[in-house]
Amino acid sequence: MTAPRSSTPRKVFGRLSLPERTYVAEALRTETVGGVLLLAAAVGALLWANIPGLRDSYGSVAHFHFGPAALGLDLSVAHWAADGLLAVFFFVAGIELKRELVAGDLRDPRAAALPVVAALCGMAAPVLVYTLTNVTGGGSLAGWAVPTATDIAFALAVLAVIGTSLPSALRAFLLTLAVVDDLFAILIIAVFFTNGLNFAALGGAVAGLVVFWLLLRAGVRGWYVYVPLALVVWALMYNSGVHATIAGVAMGLMLRCHRREGEAHSPGERIEHLVRPLSAGLAVPLFALFSAGVAISGGALAKVFTTPETLGVVLGLVVGKTLGIFGGTWLTARFTRASLSEDLEWADVFAVASLAGIGFTVSLLIGELAFEDDPAMTGAVKAAVLMGSLVAATVATVLLKIRNAKYRRLWEEEERDEDADGIPDVYEEDDPAYHLRLADRYERKAAEHRRIAQEKAAARHGLAEVPGGAGDDRDGPA
């Protein structure tokens, strides 16, 4: 007789496994630092591009060309940042995606359903909002993809600045959501922003990727082998007409991200650990420095809310992202019989969804690609991305601050380690050895307090027996 299937509903945003929690914590620490640098770079770009006496130098530096023209790589500084440095960012994104697929939450179809559906809805809704805004306003549909991206580093920087103790499950959801978001952004760039293919260069890039894969499978090690090969693949991909960042994500996806017996970390995890600081701390901030520098004035800001294209971007980020992610999460929970964790409320999911409306790095990149033949509209769309991200960050800050006291209690409970073994107690409560360690620890403390009590009592008793001492009531002359 077959045992009845358990009807216990699955928890949404439940506690992470310990290995996943450790990985997420390390990744978020790096991304948070990178996000703060990204925020500083964006502010620096805006100041540089708007302070009289400096704005001309910003344009001169951003449009300064260098590189081997014979190889088709005589590019501007801004172009190098967008096509070159962001390839490092997408390389890390490729590794993250591969790890999630083979070792993270996305390897389990049931667990993967939530972030995947939420990410898809969080990309479809902004497209719908942008399209409706521009159809009714008579604008261009070319920028439909601009508000589809979430910038995890910028979102984490906002969390760091406002000081919220967001529970690790919500942070992990935000990180996984951004990974899936990056995947679809890469597909959008590859499919919709590729034109004039050079099949010889594309064939060379594919051949280089095959060599890269064969070297990995053969166990060849050494950065001096892979870095030059990666540069050749990137250059060929750039000249093929396919956006050069695709080379980065393709190489990231080729790395092995599952651990073999005796391995503490897989090759993908080791390389990600080395490259992530370079991506978060250098590549992305430099891209922001040379992409976020748009002229800001009262008239320019007014046009953001009156021009269909820019208004569509702002509404797509602020309204579309929030409603799409929240709606996708609610629908997934509703139709998979999953229930929300007892510690959280749907208001918390809505707040995190609004935080995902911060679209910066990839949104700026897609904005440049969508309106590359219209510099004026490119600048306006960049301003819209900045404005939309600022509004989304402000809304998320207010919503998260309302619940911050609750988050702090949850965070403290997650971090509690009474037996001092380096593992949070919530992961050991079903382990008898944990309770024995805790009992032994408390018994040692109790024994120490008994010893101190006996010493104090003996000292007080001895003092009481001394004539004229503190315990003697006679206070006359001896």
C-alpha positions as CSV (number, residue, x, y, z in Angstrom):
1,M,0.0,0.0,0.0
2,T,1.4,3.4,-1.0
3,A,2.0,5.8,1.8
4,P,-0.1,8.9,1.5
5,R,1.7,12.0,0.2
6,S,2.4,14.6,2.8
7,S,0.1,17.6,2.6
8,T,2.4,19.8,4.6
9,P,2.7,23.1,2.6
10,R,6.2,24.2,1.5
11,K,7.4,27.4,3.1
12,V,8.1,30.5,1.0
13,F,11.3,32.4,2.3
14,G,12.0,29.7,4.8
15,R,15.4,29.2,6.4
16,L,18.3,28.6,4.1
17,S,20.5,25.5,4.3
18,L,23.8,26.2,6.1
19,P,26.0,25.8,3.0
20,E,23.7,28.1,1.0
21,R,23.5,30.6,3.8
22,T,27.3,30.7,4.0
23,Y,27.7,31.2,0.2
24,V,25.0,33.9,0.2
25,A,26.5,35.7,3.1
26,E,30.0,35.8,1.4
27,A,28.5,36.9,-2.0
28,L,26.4,39.6,-0.4
29,R,29.3,41.0,1.6
30,T,31.3,41.5,-1.6
31,E,28.3,42.9,-3.5
32,T,27.5,45.3,-0.7
33,V,31.0,46.8,-0.8
34,G,30.8,46.9,-4.5
35,G,27.4,48.5,-4.3
36,V,28.7,51.3,-2.1
37,L,31.5,51.9,-4.6
38,L,29.0,51.8,-7.4
39,L,26.9,54.4,-5.6
40,A,29.9,56.6,-5.1
41,A,30.9,56.3,-8.8
42,A,27.4,57.3,-9.9
43,V,27.4,60.3,-7.6
44,G,30.9,61.2,-8.8
45,A,29.8,60.9,-12.5
46,L,26.8,63.2,-11.9
47,L,29.0,65.8,-10.1
48,W,31.7,65.6,-12.8
49,A,29.2,66.0,-15.6
50,N,27.3,68.9,-14.0
51,I,29.8,71.1,-12.2
52,P,30.7,74.1,-14.4
53,G,34.3,73.9,-15.4
54,L,34.4,70.1,-15.1
55,R,31.6,69.0,-17.4
56,D,33.7,69.5,-20.6
57,S,36.5,67.3,-19.2
58,Y,34.0,64.6,-18.5
59,G,33.0,64.4,-22.1
60,S,36.6,64.6,-23.3
61,V,37.7,61.7,-21.1
62,A,34.6,59.5,-21.8
63,H,35.0,60.0,-25.5
64,F,38.8,59.6,-25.7
65,H,39.7,56.8,-28.1
66,F,42.5,54.3,-27.7
67,G,43.2,50.7,-28.7
68,P,44.5,48.8,-31.8
69,A,42.5,50.1,-34.7
70,A,43.8,47.2,-36.9
71,L,41.9,44.8,-34.7
72,G,38.8,46.9,-34.7
73,L,39.3,47.9,-31.1
74,D,39.9,51.6,-31.3
75,L,37.2,52.4,-28.7
76,S,36.3,55.3,-26.5
77,V,36.9,55.0,-22.7
78,A,33.1,54.8,-22.2
79,H,32.9,52.0,-24.9
80,W,35.8,50.1,-23.2
81,A,33.9,50.3,-19.9
82,A,30.6,49.1,-21.4
83,D,31.9,46.4,-23.6
84,G,35.2,45.4,-21.9
85,L,34.7,45.9,-18.1
86,L,31.1,44.7,-18.1
87,A,32.3,41.4,-19.7
88,V,33.9,40.7,-16.3
89,F,30.6,41.5,-14.6
90,F,28.8,39.0,-16.9
91,F,31.5,36.4,-16.4
92,V,30.7,36.4,-12.7
93,A,27.0,36.4,-13.6
94,G,27.6,33.3,-15.7
95,I,29.4,31.5,-12.8
96,E,26.6,32.5,-10.4
97,L,24.0,31.2,-12.8
98,K,25.9,27.9,-13.3
99,R,26.3,27.4,-9.6
100,E,22.6,28.1,-8.9
101,L,21.7,25.5,-11.6
102,V,24.0,22.7,-10.4
103,A,24.5,23.4,-6.6
104,G,22.1,26.2,-5.5
105,D,18.4,26.6,-5.2
106,L,17.7,26.5,-9.0
107,R,18.7,22.8,-9.2
108,D,15.5,21.9,-7.5
109,P,12.6,22.6,-9.8
110,R,10.2,23.3,-6.9
111,A,12.5,25.7,-5.2
112,A,13.5,27.3,-8.5
113,A,9.9,28.0,-9.5
114,L,9.6,31.0,-7.1
115,P,12.6,33.1,-8.2
116,V,12.2,32.1,-11.9
117,V,8.5,33.0,-12.0
118,A,9.1,36.2,-10.0
119,A,11.9,37.2,-12.2
120,L,9.9,36.6,-15.4
121,C,6.9,38.5,-14.1
122,G,9.3,41.2,-12.9
123,M,10.6,41.6,-16.4
124,A,7.3,41.2,-18.3
125,A,5.4,43.7,-16.2
126,P,7.9,46.6,-16.8
127,V,7.8,45.8,-20.6
128,L,4.0,46.0,-20.4
129,V,4.0,49.3,-18.5
130,Y,6.6,50.8,-20.8
131,T,4.7,49.7,-23.9
132,L,1.3,51.0,-22.6
133,T,2.9,54.3,-21.7
134,N,4.5,54.8,-25.1
135,V,1.5,53.5,-27.1
136,T,-0.8,56.0,-25.4
137,G,1.7,58.8,-25.4
138,G,2.9,58.3,-29.0
139,G,6.5,57.4,-28.0
140,S,9.1,55.0,-29.3
141,L,9.0,51.3,-28.3
142,A,12.7,51.0,-28.8
143,G,13.4,51.2,-25.1
144,W,11.1,48.4,-24.0
145,A,13.9,46.4,-22.4
146,V,15.5,49.2,-20.4
147,P,13.4,48.8,-17.2
148,T,13.6,45.0,-17.1
149,A,16.9,44.7,-15.2
150,T,17.6,44.7,-11.4
151,D,20.9,45.9,-10.1
152,I,21.7,43.7,-7.1
153,A,24.8,45.7,-6.1
154,F,23.0,49.0,-6.0
155,A,20.1,47.4,-4.1
156,L,22.5,46.0,-1.5
157,A,24.2,49.4,-1.2
158,V,20.8,50.9,-0.4
159,L,20.4,48.2,2.3
160,A,23.8,49.0,3.7
161,V,23.1,52.8,3.7
162,I,19.8,52.5,5.4
163,G,21.0,49.9,7.9
164,T,18.2,47.4,7.7
165,S,18.7,43.9,9.1
166,L,16.9,42.1,6.3
167,P,16.6,38.4,7.0
168,S,18.9,36.1,5.0
169,A,16.0,34.4,3.2
170,L,14.9,37.7,1.7
171,R,18.4,38.7,0.8
172,A,19.0,35.3,-0.8
173,F,15.7,35.7,-2.8
174,L,16.9,39.1,-4.0
175,L,20.3,37.6,-5.0
176,T,18.8,34.6,-6.8
177,L,16.2,36.9,-8.5
178,A,19.0,39.1,-9.8
179,V,20.9,36.1,-11.1
180,V,17.8,34.9,-13.1
181,D,17.2,38.6,-14.1
182,D,20.8,38.8,-15.5
183,L,20.3,35.6,-17.5
184,F,17.2,37.0,-19.3
185,A,18.9,40.4,-19.7
186,I,21.8,38.6,-21.4
187,L,19.3,36.8,-23.7
188,I,17.6,40.1,-24.5
189,I,21.0,41.7,-25.4
190,A,22.0,38.7,-27.5
191,V,18.8,38.4,-29.4
192,F,17.5,41.9,-29.8
193,F,20.7,44.0,-29.9
194,T,22.7,42.0,-32.4
195,N,23.0,43.2,-35.9
196,G,25.4,43.1,-38.9
197,L,26.9,39.7,-38.0
198,N,30.5,39.0,-39.1
199,F,30.3,35.2,-39.4
200,A,34.1,34.8,-39.7
201,A,34.7,36.6,-36.3
202,L,31.7,34.8,-34.8
203,G,33.1,31.5,-35.9
204,G,36.5,32.4,-34.4
205,A,34.8,33.3,-31.1
206,V,32.9,30.0,-31.0
207,A,36.2,28.1,-31.8
208,G,37.9,30.0,-29.0
209,L,35.1,29.0,-26.6
210,V,35.5,25.4,-27.7
211,V,39.2,25.6,-26.9
212,F,38.4,27.2,-23.5
213,W,36.0,24.3,-22.7
214,L,38.4,21.6,-23.8
215,L,41.2,23.1,-21.7
216,L,38.9,23.1,-18.7
217,R,37.9,19.5,-19.2
218,A,41.5,18.5,-19.6
219,G,42.2,20.0,-16.2
220,V,44.7,22.6,-17.5
221,R,45.5,25.3,-14.9
222,G,47.1,28.6,-15.0
223,W,45.8,32.1,-15.5
224,Y,48.5,32.7,-18.1
225,V,46.6,30.2,-20.4
226,Y,43.0,31.4,-19.8
227,V,43.4,35.2,-19.6
228,P,45.0,35.6,-23.1
229,L,42.5,33.1,-24.5
230,A,39.6,35.0,-22.9
231,L,40.9,38.3,-24.4
232,V,41.0,36.8,-27.9
233,V,37.5,35.3,-27.5
234,W,36.2,38.7,-26.3
235,A,37.8,40.6,-29.2
236,L,36.4,38.2,-31.8
237,M,33.0,38.4,-30.2
238,Y,33.1,42.2,-30.2
239,N,34.0,42.2,-33.9
240,S,31.3,39.6,-34.7
241,G,28.4,42.0,-34.1
242,V,27.2,40.1,-31.0
243,H,27.6,42.2,-27.8
244,A,31.0,41.4,-26.4
245,T,29.6,40.8,-22.8
246,I,28.1,37.5,-24.2
247,A,31.7,36.1,-24.3
248,G,32.0,36.7,-20.5
249,V,28.8,34.9,-19.6
250,A,29.6,32.0,-22.0
251,M,32.9,31.4,-20.3
252,G,31.4,31.7,-16.9
253,L,28.8,29.0,-17.8
254,M,31.6,26.6,-18.8
255,L,33.3,26.5,-15.4
256,R,32.6,23.4,-13.3
257,C,30.6,24.5,-10.2
258,H,29.9,21.2,-8.5
259,R,32.3,19.8,-5.9
260,R,34.0,16.5,-6.4
261,E,35.0,14.2,-3.5
262,G,37.7,15.8,-1.4
263,E,37.1,19.3,-2.8
264,A,36.3,22.1,-0.4
265,H,35.4,24.4,-3.3
266,S,34.7,23.8,-7.0
267,P,36.8,25.5,-9.7
268,G,33.9,27.9,-10.4
269,E,33.5,28.9,-6.8
270,R,37.3,29.5,-6.5
271,I,37.4,31.7,-9.6
272,E,34.3,33.5,-8.6
273,H,35.8,34.2,-5.2
274,L,38.9,35.8,-7.0
275,V,37.0,37.6,-9.7
276,R,33.9,38.9,-7.9
277,P,35.9,41.7,-6.0
278,L,37.4,42.8,-9.4
279,S,33.9,42.9,-10.9
280,A,32.1,44.6,-8.0
281,G,34.9,46.8,-6.9
282,L,36.4,48.0,-10.2
283,A,34.6,46.9,-13.4
284,V,31.0,48.0,-12.5
285,P,32.0,51.2,-10.7
286,L,34.1,52.3,-13.6
287,F,31.3,51.5,-16.0
288,A,29.0,53.6,-13.8
289,L,31.5,56.5,-13.8
290,F,31.5,56.8,-17.6
291,S,27.8,55.9,-18.1
292,A,25.9,57.8,-15.4
293,G,27.3,61.2,-16.2
294,V,24.2,62.9,-17.6
295,A,23.4,66.6,-17.5
296,I,20.8,67.2,-14.8
297,S,18.6,70.4,-14.7
298,G,15.1,71.3,-13.7
299,G,14.1,71.2,-17.3
300,A,15.7,67.8,-17.9
301,L,14.1,66.3,-14.9
302,A,10.7,67.7,-15.9
303,K,11.1,66.1,-19.4
304,V,11.7,62.7,-17.6
305,F,8.1,62.8,-16.5
306,T,6.6,64.3,-19.7
307,T,8.4,62.4,-22.4
308,P,6.7,58.9,-23.1
309,E,10.0,57.0,-23.5
310,T,11.5,58.3,-20.2
311,L,8.3,58.2,-18.3
312,G,7.9,54.6,-19.4
313,V,11.3,53.7,-18.0
314,V,10.5,55.3,-14.6
315,L,7.1,53.7,-14.3
316,G,8.5,50.4,-15.6
317,L,11.1,50.4,-12.8
318,V,9.0,51.7,-10.0
319,V,5.6,50.2,-10.8
320,G,6.2,47.4,-13.2
321,K,9.1,45.8,-11.3
322,T,7.3,46.0,-7.9
323,L,3.9,44.6,-9.1
324,G,5.5,42.0,-11.4
325,I,7.8,40.5,-8.7
326,F,5.2,40.7,-6.0
327,G,2.5,39.3,-8.2
328,G,4.7,36.5,-9.5
329,T,5.6,35.5,-6.0
330,W,2.0,35.6,-4.8
331,L,0.8,33.5,-7.7
332,T,3.6,31.0,-7.3
333,A,2.7,30.6,-3.6
334,R,-1.0,30.4,-4.4
335,F,-0.8,27.7,-7.1
336,T,1.9,25.6,-5.5
337,R,0.2,25.5,-2.1
338,A,3.3,27.1,-0.6
339,S,2.8,29.2,2.5
340,L,4.7,32.2,3.7
341,S,7.2,31.8,6.5
342,E,5.6,32.5,9.9
343,D,8.2,35.2,10.6
344,L,7.3,37.3,7.5
345,E,4.3,39.0,5.9
346,W,3.4,39.8,2.3
347,A,4.2,43.4,3.1
348,D,7.9,42.3,3.4
349,V,7.7,40.7,0.0
350,F,6.2,43.9,-1.5
351,A,9.1,45.9,0.1
352,V,11.8,43.7,-1.4
353,A,9.9,43.8,-4.8
354,S,10.1,47.6,-4.7
355,L,13.8,47.3,-3.9
356,A,14.2,45.3,-7.1
357,G,13.1,48.3,-9.0
358,I,16.6,49.7,-8.7
359,G,17.8,49.0,-12.3
360,F,21.2,50.6,-12.9
361,T,24.1,48.8,-14.5
362,V,22.3,46.6,-17.1
363,S,19.5,49.2,-17.6
364,L,22.1,51.9,-18.5
365,L,23.8,49.4,-20.9
366,I,20.5,48.5,-22.6
367,G,19.5,52.2,-22.8
368,E,22.8,52.9,-24.7
369,L,22.1,50.0,-27.1
370,A,18.4,50.8,-27.6
371,F,19.0,54.5,-28.6
372,E,22.6,54.3,-29.8
373,D,21.7,56.4,-32.9
374,D,20.0,59.1,-30.8
375,P,22.5,60.6,-28.3
376,A,19.9,63.1,-26.9
377,M,17.4,60.3,-26.1
378,T,20.3,58.1,-24.8
379,G,21.0,60.8,-22.2
380,A,17.4,61.3,-21.4
381,V,16.9,57.5,-20.8
382,K,19.9,57.4,-18.6
383,A,18.4,60.2,-16.5
384,A,15.2,58.2,-16.4
385,V,17.0,55.1,-15.2
386,L,18.7,57.2,-12.4
387,M,15.4,58.8,-11.4
388,G,13.4,55.6,-11.5
389,S,16.1,53.9,-9.4
390,L,16.1,56.8,-6.9
391,V,12.3,56.6,-6.5
392,A,12.4,52.8,-6.1
393,A,15.1,53.1,-3.5
394,T,13.2,55.8,-1.6
395,V,10.0,53.7,-1.6
396,A,11.8,50.6,-0.5
397,T,13.7,52.5,2.2
398,V,10.4,53.7,3.7
399,L,8.7,50.3,3.5
400,L,11.7,48.4,5.0
401,K,12.3,50.9,7.8
402,I,8.7,50.4,9.0
403,R,9.6,46.7,9.6
404,N,13.2,47.1,10.6
405,A,12.6,46.3,14.3
406,K,11.1,43.0,13.3
407,Y,14.0,42.3,10.9
408,R,16.5,43.0,13.6
409,R,15.0,40.5,15.9
410,L,14.9,37.9,13.2
411,W,18.6,38.6,12.3
412,E,19.7,38.4,15.9
413,E,17.9,35.0,16.2
414,E,19.6,33.8,13.0
415,E,23.1,34.9,14.3
416,R,22.7,33.5,17.9
417,D,25.5,31.0,18.7
418,E,25.3,30.2,22.4
419,D,27.6,27.2,22.2
420,A,30.3,29.2,20.4
421,D,31.0,26.6,17.8
422,G,30.8,29.0,14.8
423,I,27.5,27.6,13.6
424,P,24.2,29.5,14.3
425,D,22.1,27.7,16.9
426,V,19.0,27.5,14.6
427,Y,20.9,25.0,12.5
428,E,21.7,22.7,15.5
429,E,18.5,22.6,17.5
430,D,17.7,19.1,16.3
431,D,21.2,17.8,17.1
432,P,21.6,16.1,20.6
433,A,25.3,17.0,20.6
434,Y,24.4,20.7,20.5
435,H,22.2,20.4,23.6
436,L,24.9,18.4,25.4
437,R,27.5,21.1,24.6
438,L,25.1,23.8,25.7
439,A,24.4,21.9,29.0
440,D,28.1,21.5,29.6
441,R,28.7,25.2,29.0
442,Y,25.9,26.2,31.4
443,E,27.1,23.7,34.0
444,R,30.6,25.2,33.9
445,K,29.1,28.7,34.2
446,A,26.9,27.6,37.1
447,A,29.9,25.9,38.9
448,E,31.9,29.1,38.4
449,H,29.1,31.2,39.9
450,R,28.7,28.8,42.9
451,R,32.5,29.1,43.6
452,I,32.3,32.9,43.5
453,A,29.2,32.9,45.7
454,Q,31.0,30.7,48.3
455,E,34.0,33.0,48.2
456,K,31.9,36.0,48.8
457,A,29.9,34.3,51.5
458,A,33.1,33.2,53.3
459,A,34.6,36.7,53.0
460,R,31.4,38.3,54.4
461,H,31.3,35.8,57.3
462,G,34.9,36.3,58.2
463,L,34.5,40.0,58.2
464,A,31.5,39.7,60.5
465,E,33.6,37.8,63.1
466,V,36.3,40.5,63.4
467,P,35.7,42.8,66.4
468,G,35.0,46.4,65.2
469,G,34.6,45.1,61.7
470,A,31.8,45.9,59.3
471,G,29.6,43.2,60.9
472,D,30.2,44.5,64.5
473,D,27.4,46.7,65.9
474,R,29.6,48.2,68.6
475,D,30.9,51.4,67.4
476,G,32.3,52.8,70.7
477,P,35.9,53.3,71.6
478,A,38.0,50.1,71.9
